[in-house]
């Protein structure tokens, strides 16, 4: 059984998408980040960076004590290797293509180091910042568009980013879902739009996003003013005793 510490963010959706694809049994433990639940000591034991998602695997492949994993990219990689799904695992199997595995990892880290952080800054300065700073808004809207174009170009001659569907696609898709909030138009990126609509229609994706509509997450809209300090004004003093 997988315990998933989750909230309805792009990084949270990554993990429900994967788990729904592979059919691993899991239970969701909501962590309301707008209410500061990510700072509870119990959660910090498994996610010391006070961010969701995180998991606890009570049945690790090697047996023994449960394993906790934080950071969405690390979780996807862990689960892919645990299940042998959406990444080539056995490099000694001659039927597996090392180059495809490398591509999966490249684009997974591209999302973690580029698309996610840049789109996140786009969201912050466009929606949450108390002052509208034109330079910052323009900087991150343009950079988000550049990254969309990189992905669009990659998808010009292949259905998914590494050829076959993989954790690289699962990592990127939730960060494209709020494209309107990011001041982007999918019509400007036809290959990306085709890819996006294909993943959106997958039954596992539909089930994953339905999880975000369940009772545990209803009436939990973000109050920007009340939540700003919790979400955006943390410092070293938050971590240090």
Buried (B, 14 or more C-beta within 10 A) or exposed (E): EBBBBBBBBBBBBBBBBBBBBBEBEBEBBBBBBBBBBBBEEEBBEBBEEBBBBBBBBEEEEEEEEBBBBBBBBBBBBBBBEBBEBBBBBEEEEEEBBEEBBEBBBEBBBBBBEBBBBBBBBBBBBBEBBEEEEEEBBEBBBEBBBEBBBBBBEBBEEEEBBBBBBBBBBBBBBBBBBBBEEBBBEBEEBEBBBEBBEBBEEBEBBEBBBEBBEEEBBEEBEBEBEEBBEBBEEEEEEEEEE
